Amino acid sequence: MTNDTDIIALCQPGSVDDPLTEIARDGARRMLAAALRAEADAFVAQHAEEVLPDGRQRVVRHGYGPERSIQTGIGALEVRRPKVRDRAAGPADGKVRFTSAILPKWARRSRSLDALLPALYLRGISTGDFREALSAILGADAPNLSPSVISRLTGGWQREYVRWQRRDLSARRYVYIWADGVYLQARMEPQAECILVILGATPEGKKEVVGFQVGVRESAQSWRELLVDIKARGLAVPPEVAVGDGAMGFWKALDEVFPGTRHQRCWDHKIANVLNRFPKSMQPTVKADLREIWQAETRATAETAMDIFSEKYGAKYEKAVTCLTKDREALLTFYDFPGDHWDHLRTGNPIESVFATVRHRTVRTKGALSQKTAKLMVFKLVQAAAKTWRRLKGANQLPLLIEGVTFNDGVAANDTANRAA
């Protein structure tokens, strides 16, 4: 902890430009050092029962690495990474190795700063202006952010993006996919264009961006190009189900490229479209009636609720009822999949939540973004956001789908038979 003498010294006139910030940095530096020590001690404790033939403990603390500066949101923090030694004789590849989850070996910046740098660059700050733009939070002498370093970073981002776009997908499998056209509130060259995005769920329940490109949201051709590219790079097994709204050319392209994939229409978009066909005074009641459909426990209950909705409003609000019932089957597809997954499948929220970060970074962009810059920005910001994505609920049900187990009203067929018995 910082004692009173330390604080008085920090607050002496001329000692620092901002005593409060320096106190915060000093506290963060001490907390980081304590956390790193605790992490190393916990690792050693895990191997406490492993001893050498002479009785000495095999895995022990072994001093510290050289001091290095880590750039964070409150400025540079000087740290020394604790080292751990395996004293057992033998080949290096058989040694017990310690890797810090808090401070990876080659880390020079915090993850939040790694997300900030591409956002600043792609929003128009030149490489020469980075030090000035960040000096308020990182300090006037912030290392690792010189124009040459930033130039290498941006060049590396572009090469990394190209590798990602060309990556082999033959070993990948996506059980579910979500598709949407995302407008970033930043003007790109042709104003009718947007980012077409496909997000996938792996058999382990992890969410991944499968592919994206700049295109026209309503154009089947734009979606076809994206889907064909994904398939050409090795994605041979079609997803079980695709989720999206009804205003896209995606569905036509999907049936051509992955004809075996089932459709699930997004309920959020459908509810909004139906409500738009009613007077505002009626919308709360209509919304409650729609909830009786998509929140029903079984398909049969949902079908009944939809029939009641049609009978209740069909005479006076035929267009609203047609808007709902024309996609009847595609709206209820989720009942043939695990109940734990219904929240994920009923809406396109997985893409909306993923791109919330991207929209936040681009909402104040004034100038026009080129296609190249827009794609690079999406790639880097999504890459940073992906580190915090959560798995799908009920991920243990995904292998059952892959094995061909059928589900009725969210329950595996064999479980349904057992309950009936």
C-alpha positions as CSV (number, residue, x, y, z in Angstrom):
1,M,0.0,0.0,0.0
2,T,1.1,3.6,-0.6
3,N,2.0,5.1,2.8
4,D,1.6,8.8,3.9
5,T,5.2,9.6,3.1
6,D,4.8,8.4,-0.5
7,I,1.7,10.4,-1.0
8,I,3.3,13.6,0.4
9,A,6.3,13.1,-1.9
10,L,4.0,12.6,-4.9
11,C,2.1,15.8,-4.1
12,Q,5.1,18.1,-3.8
13,P,5.0,20.9,-6.3
14,G,6.9,20.0,-9.4
15,S,7.1,16.3,-8.6
16,V,4.5,15.2,-11.2
17,D,2.2,17.0,-13.6
18,D,-0.9,15.2,-12.1
19,P,-0.4,13.9,-8.5
20,L,-3.8,12.1,-8.5
21,T,-3.0,10.2,-11.7
22,E,0.4,9.3,-10.4
23,I,-1.1,8.0,-7.1
24,A,-3.5,5.8,-9.2
25,R,-0.7,4.5,-11.3
26,D,1.4,3.7,-8.3
27,G,-1.5,1.8,-6.7
28,A,-2.2,-0.1,-9.9
29,R,1.5,-1.0,-10.2
30,R,1.6,-2.4,-6.7
31,M,-1.7,-4.3,-7.2
32,L,-0.4,-5.8,-10.5
33,A,2.9,-6.9,-8.8
34,A,0.9,-8.5,-6.0
35,A,-1.4,-10.3,-8.4
36,L,1.5,-11.6,-10.4
37,R,3.2,-12.9,-7.3
38,A,0.0,-14.6,-6.1
39,E,-0.5,-16.2,-9.5
40,A,3.1,-17.6,-9.5
41,D,2.7,-18.8,-5.9
42,A,-0.6,-20.5,-6.7
43,F,1.1,-22.3,-9.6
44,V,3.9,-23.5,-7.4
45,A,1.4,-24.7,-4.8
46,Q,-0.3,-26.8,-7.4
47,H,2.9,-28.8,-7.8
48,A,3.9,-28.8,-4.1
49,E,3.6,-32.6,-3.9
50,E,6.1,-33.2,-6.7
51,V,9.5,-33.7,-5.2
52,L,12.9,-34.7,-6.5
53,P,14.7,-38.0,-5.5
54,D,16.7,-36.0,-2.9
55,G,13.4,-34.7,-1.3
56,R,13.6,-31.1,-2.7
57,Q,10.5,-29.5,-4.2
58,R,10.5,-29.9,-7.9
59,V,8.8,-26.6,-8.9
60,V,9.9,-23.5,-7.2
61,R,9.9,-19.7,-7.6
62,H,13.0,-18.5,-9.4
63,G,13.2,-14.7,-9.1
64,Y,11.9,-12.2,-11.6
65,G,12.3,-11.4,-15.3
66,P,13.7,-8.0,-16.4
67,E,11.5,-4.9,-15.8
68,R,9.3,-3.9,-18.7
69,S,6.8,-1.2,-19.3
70,I,3.1,-2.1,-20.0
71,Q,0.9,0.5,-21.6
72,T,-2.6,0.6,-19.9
73,G,-5.5,3.0,-19.8
74,I,-4.0,4.9,-16.9
75,G,-0.5,5.1,-18.3
76,A,2.6,3.0,-18.3
77,L,3.2,0.5,-15.5
78,E,6.7,-0.9,-14.9
79,V,6.5,-4.5,-13.9
80,R,8.7,-7.5,-13.4
81,R,7.2,-10.9,-14.2
82,P,7.8,-13.7,-11.6
83,K,9.7,-16.7,-12.9
84,V,9.1,-20.3,-12.0
85,R,11.7,-23.1,-12.3
86,D,11.4,-26.8,-12.8
87,R,14.4,-28.3,-11.1
88,A,14.0,-31.8,-12.5
89,A,16.6,-33.1,-14.9
90,G,15.5,-34.0,-18.4
91,P,14.6,-32.6,-21.9
92,A,13.2,-29.1,-22.1
93,D,10.0,-30.3,-23.7
94,G,9.2,-32.3,-20.6
95,K,9.6,-29.5,-18.1
96,V,6.8,-27.9,-16.2
97,R,6.3,-24.4,-17.5
98,F,4.6,-21.4,-16.0
99,T,2.7,-19.0,-18.3
100,S,1.0,-16.0,-16.7
101,A,-2.6,-15.4,-17.7
102,I,-2.4,-11.9,-16.3
103,L,0.7,-10.8,-18.1
104,P,1.6,-12.9,-21.2
105,K,5.3,-13.2,-21.9
106,W,5.4,-10.8,-24.9
107,A,2.5,-8.4,-23.8
108,R,3.4,-4.7,-24.1
109,R,-0.1,-3.2,-24.0
110,S,-3.4,-4.0,-22.2
111,R,-6.2,-5.6,-24.2
112,S,-8.3,-2.5,-23.9
113,L,-5.5,-0.4,-25.5
114,D,-5.1,-3.0,-28.2
115,A,-8.8,-2.4,-29.1
116,L,-8.3,1.4,-28.9
117,L,-5.4,1.7,-31.2
118,P,-7.1,0.4,-34.4
119,A,-10.2,2.4,-33.6
120,L,-8.1,5.6,-33.4
121,Y,-6.1,4.9,-36.5
122,L,-9.1,3.9,-38.6
123,R,-11.1,6.9,-37.5
124,G,-8.5,9.2,-39.1
125,I,-5.7,9.8,-36.6
126,S,-2.4,9.7,-38.4
127,T,0.5,7.6,-37.2
128,G,2.4,10.8,-36.4
129,D,-0.4,12.1,-34.1
130,F,-0.8,9.0,-31.9
131,R,1.7,10.1,-29.2
132,E,-0.1,13.5,-28.9
133,A,-3.5,11.9,-28.9
134,L,-2.7,9.4,-26.2
135,S,-0.3,11.4,-24.1
136,A,-3.1,12.6,-21.7
137,I,-3.7,9.0,-20.5
138,L,-0.4,7.3,-21.2
139,G,2.0,10.0,-20.3
140,A,4.1,12.3,-22.5
141,D,6.9,9.7,-22.9
142,A,4.8,6.7,-23.7
143,P,6.9,4.0,-25.4
144,N,5.8,1.5,-28.0
145,L,3.6,4.2,-29.7
146,S,6.0,6.0,-32.0
147,P,5.0,6.6,-35.7
148,S,7.2,3.7,-36.8
149,V,5.7,1.3,-34.3
150,I,2.2,2.3,-35.3
151,S,3.0,1.9,-39.0
152,R,4.3,-1.6,-38.2
153,L,1.1,-2.3,-36.3
154,T,-1.2,-1.2,-39.0
155,G,0.8,-3.1,-41.6
156,G,0.6,-6.2,-39.4
157,W,-3.2,-5.8,-39.0
158,Q,-3.7,-5.8,-42.8
159,R,-1.5,-8.9,-43.2
160,E,-3.4,-10.6,-40.4
161,Y,-6.7,-9.7,-42.0
162,V,-5.7,-11.1,-45.3
163,R,-4.6,-14.4,-43.7
164,W,-7.9,-14.6,-41.8
165,Q,-9.8,-14.0,-45.0
166,R,-7.9,-16.9,-46.7
167,R,-7.9,-19.3,-43.8
168,D,-8.7,-23.0,-44.3
169,L,-12.2,-23.9,-43.0
170,S,-12.0,-27.6,-43.8
171,A,-11.5,-28.6,-40.2
172,R,-14.3,-26.2,-39.0
173,R,-17.9,-27.1,-38.2
174,Y,-20.7,-24.6,-37.4
175,V,-23.8,-26.0,-35.9
176,Y,-25.7,-22.7,-36.0
177,I,-25.1,-19.5,-38.0
178,W,-26.5,-16.0,-37.7
179,A,-26.6,-13.6,-40.6
180,D,-27.2,-9.9,-40.7
181,G,-26.3,-6.7,-42.6
182,V,-24.7,-4.3,-40.2
183,Y,-24.7,-0.6,-40.8
184,L,-22.0,1.2,-38.8
185,Q,-23.3,4.8,-38.8
186,A,-20.1,5.7,-40.6
187,R,-20.4,6.6,-44.3
188,M,-18.7,4.2,-46.6
189,E,-18.0,4.9,-50.3
190,P,-21.3,3.7,-51.9
191,Q,-23.9,4.6,-49.3
192,A,-26.2,1.6,-50.1
193,E,-23.5,-0.8,-48.8
194,C,-23.1,-2.3,-45.4
195,I,-21.1,-5.1,-43.7
196,L,-22.6,-8.5,-44.4
197,V,-21.8,-10.7,-41.4
198,I,-22.1,-14.4,-40.7
199,L,-21.5,-15.6,-37.1
200,G,-21.2,-19.3,-36.3
201,A,-21.4,-21.5,-33.2
202,T,-18.9,-24.3,-33.0
203,P,-19.6,-27.8,-31.6
204,E,-18.0,-26.5,-28.3
205,G,-20.5,-23.7,-28.1
206,K,-18.0,-20.9,-29.0
207,K,-19.1,-18.0,-31.2
208,E,-16.9,-17.1,-34.1
209,V,-17.1,-14.7,-37.0
210,V,-17.2,-17.0,-40.0
211,G,-16.9,-14.3,-42.6
212,F,-17.9,-10.8,-43.6
213,Q,-17.6,-8.5,-46.5
214,V,-18.9,-5.2,-47.7
215,G,-22.0,-5.6,-49.9
216,V,-25.7,-4.8,-50.3
217,R,-27.9,-6.2,-47.6
218,E,-30.9,-7.0,-49.7
219,S,-28.8,-8.5,-52.6
220,A,-28.9,-12.2,-52.9
221,Q,-25.7,-11.9,-55.1
222,S,-23.8,-10.2,-52.3
223,W,-24.7,-12.9,-49.8
224,R,-24.1,-15.6,-52.4
225,E,-20.5,-14.4,-52.9
226,L,-19.9,-14.5,-49.2
227,L,-21.4,-18.0,-48.7
228,V,-19.6,-19.4,-51.8
229,D,-16.3,-18.0,-50.5
230,I,-16.8,-19.7,-47.2
231,K,-17.7,-23.0,-48.8
232,A,-14.8,-22.8,-51.2
233,R,-12.4,-22.5,-48.3
234,G,-13.5,-25.9,-47.0
235,L,-16.7,-25.5,-45.0
236,A,-18.3,-28.7,-46.4
237,V,-20.8,-29.5,-43.7
238,P,-23.8,-27.2,-43.8
239,P,-25.0,-25.6,-40.6
240,E,-28.1,-27.2,-38.9
241,V,-30.0,-23.9,-38.9
242,A,-29.5,-20.3,-39.9
243,V,-31.0,-17.3,-38.1
244,G,-31.8,-14.0,-39.7
245,D,-34.5,-11.5,-40.5
246,G,-36.8,-11.5,-43.6
247,A,-35.5,-8.4,-45.4
248,M,-32.4,-9.9,-46.8
249,G,-31.4,-11.7,-50.0
250,F,-29.6,-14.1,-47.6
251,W,-32.3,-16.8,-47.7
252,K,-32.2,-17.3,-51.4
253,A,-28.4,-17.5,-51.5
254,L,-28.4,-19.9,-48.5
255,D,-30.8,-22.3,-50.3
256,E,-28.4,-22.3,-53.3
257,V,-25.2,-22.8,-51.4
258,F,-26.3,-24.8,-48.3
259,P,-29.7,-26.2,-49.3
260,G,-29.9,-28.5,-46.3
261,T,-29.8,-25.7,-43.7
262,R,-33.1,-24.9,-42.0
263,H,-34.4,-21.3,-41.7
264,Q,-35.2,-19.6,-38.4
265,R,-36.6,-16.1,-38.7
266,C,-35.6,-13.5,-36.0
267,W,-38.5,-12.8,-33.7
268,D,-37.3,-9.4,-32.7
269,H,-37.5,-8.2,-36.3
270,K,-40.8,-10.0,-36.9
271,I,-42.4,-8.4,-33.8
272,A,-41.3,-5.0,-34.9
273,N,-42.7,-5.5,-38.5
274,V,-46.0,-6.7,-37.2
275,L,-46.4,-3.9,-34.6
276,N,-45.7,-1.3,-37.4
277,R,-49.0,-2.4,-39.0
278,F,-51.1,-1.5,-35.8
279,P,-52.0,1.8,-34.3
280,K,-49.6,2.8,-31.4
281,S,-52.5,2.6,-28.9
282,M,-52.9,-1.1,-29.7
283,Q,-49.2,-2.1,-29.8
284,P,-48.8,-3.1,-26.1
285,T,-51.7,-5.5,-26.3
286,V,-50.6,-6.9,-29.6
287,K,-47.0,-7.4,-28.3
288,A,-48.4,-9.4,-25.4
289,D,-50.3,-11.6,-27.8
290,L,-47.2,-12.2,-29.9
291,R,-45.3,-13.1,-26.7
292,E,-47.9,-15.9,-26.1
293,I,-46.6,-17.4,-29.4
294,W,-42.8,-17.2,-29.3
295,Q,-42.7,-17.8,-25.5
296,A,-44.9,-20.9,-25.7
297,E,-43.6,-24.1,-24.1
298,T,-44.4,-26.3,-27.1
299,R,-44.9,-26.0,-30.8
300,A,-48.5,-27.0,-30.5
301,T,-49.2,-24.3,-28.0
302,A,-47.4,-21.8,-30.2
303,E,-49.5,-22.9,-33.3
304,T,-52.7,-22.5,-31.3
305,A,-51.6,-19.0,-30.1
306,M,-50.9,-18.0,-33.7
307,D,-54.3,-19.2,-34.9
308,I,-55.9,-17.2,-32.1
309,F,-53.9,-14.1,-33.1
310,S,-55.0,-14.6,-36.7
311,E,-58.7,-14.9,-35.8
312,K,-58.5,-12.0,-33.3
313,Y,-56.9,-9.4,-35.7
314,G,-57.4,-10.9,-39.2
315,A,-60.6,-9.1,-40.1
316,K,-59.3,-5.5,-39.5
317,Y,-55.5,-5.9,-39.7
318,E,-55.1,-8.4,-42.5
319,K,-51.6,-7.1,-43.5
320,A,-50.3,-7.5,-40.0
321,V,-51.6,-11.1,-39.7
322,T,-50.2,-12.0,-43.2
323,C,-46.8,-10.5,-42.1
324,L,-46.8,-13.0,-39.2
325,T,-48.3,-16.1,-40.7
326,K,-46.4,-16.1,-44.1
327,D,-43.3,-17.1,-42.1
328,R,-45.1,-19.5,-39.8
329,E,-42.8,-22.5,-40.2
330,A,-39.6,-20.5,-40.2
331,L,-40.6,-18.7,-37.0
332,L,-41.1,-22.0,-35.1
333,T,-38.1,-23.9,-36.3
334,F,-36.4,-23.5,-32.9
335,Y,-38.8,-26.0,-31.3
336,D,-36.8,-28.8,-33.1
337,F,-33.6,-27.8,-31.3
338,P,-32.5,-28.1,-27.6
339,G,-34.5,-25.9,-25.2
340,D,-31.3,-24.4,-23.8
341,H,-30.6,-22.9,-27.2
342,W,-34.0,-21.3,-27.8
343,D,-32.8,-17.9,-26.5
344,H,-29.9,-18.0,-29.0
345,L,-32.0,-19.2,-31.9
346,R,-35.1,-17.0,-31.7
347,T,-33.3,-13.7,-32.5
348,G,-30.3,-12.3,-34.2
349,N,-29.1,-10.9,-30.9
350,P,-25.7,-12.8,-31.0
351,I,-24.7,-10.6,-34.0
352,E,-26.3,-7.4,-32.4
353,S,-24.3,-7.9,-29.2
354,V,-21.1,-8.7,-31.0
355,F,-21.3,-5.5,-33.1
356,A,-22.4,-3.3,-30.3
357,T,-18.7,-2.7,-29.6
358,V,-18.0,-1.9,-33.3
359,R,-20.9,0.5,-33.5
360,H,-19.7,2.2,-30.3
361,R,-16.3,2.8,-31.8
362,T,-17.6,4.1,-35.1
363,V,-20.7,6.2,-34.0
364,R,-18.7,9.5,-34.1
365,T,-16.8,8.9,-37.3
366,K,-17.3,11.9,-39.5
367,G,-15.4,11.1,-42.7
368,A,-16.2,8.4,-45.2
369,L,-14.6,5.0,-44.8
370,S,-13.2,3.2,-47.7
371,Q,-14.2,-0.5,-48.1
372,K,-10.7,-1.5,-47.2
373,T,-10.6,0.6,-44.0
374,A,-14.1,-0.5,-43.0
375,K,-13.3,-4.2,-43.3
376,L,-10.1,-3.8,-41.4
377,M,-11.8,-1.8,-38.6
378,V,-14.5,-4.5,-38.2
379,F,-11.8,-7.2,-38.2
380,K,-9.7,-5.7,-35.4
381,L,-12.5,-4.5,-33.2
382,V,-14.4,-7.8,-33.4
383,Q,-11.1,-9.6,-32.8
384,A,-10.6,-7.6,-29.6
385,A,-14.3,-8.1,-28.5
386,A,-14.2,-11.9,-29.1
387,K,-12.0,-12.3,-26.1
388,T,-15.0,-11.6,-23.9
389,W,-17.7,-13.6,-25.8
390,R,-19.5,-16.2,-23.8
391,R,-20.3,-19.7,-24.8
392,L,-23.8,-20.8,-25.8
393,K,-26.0,-22.1,-23.0
394,G,-26.3,-25.8,-23.0
395,A,-23.2,-26.4,-25.1
396,N,-23.3,-30.1,-24.1
397,Q,-26.3,-30.5,-26.3
398,L,-24.5,-29.5,-29.5
399,P,-22.7,-32.9,-30.0
400,L,-26.1,-34.6,-29.8
401,L,-27.3,-32.6,-32.8
402,I,-24.1,-33.5,-34.7
403,E,-24.8,-37.2,-34.0
404,G,-28.3,-36.8,-35.5
405,V,-30.3,-36.9,-32.3
406,T,-33.7,-35.3,-32.9
407,F,-35.4,-32.9,-30.5
408,N,-39.1,-32.3,-30.0
409,D,-40.2,-29.2,-28.2
410,G,-36.6,-28.7,-27.0
411,V,-36.2,-32.2,-25.6
412,A,-34.1,-35.0,-27.1
413,A,-36.2,-37.7,-28.7
414,N,-35.0,-40.5,-26.4
415,D,-35.7,-38.4,-23.3
416,T,-39.2,-37.7,-24.6
417,A,-39.8,-41.5,-25.0
418,N,-38.5,-42.2,-21.5
419,R,-40.9,-39.6,-20.1
420,A,-43.8,-41.1,-21.9
421,A,-42.9,-44.5,-20.6
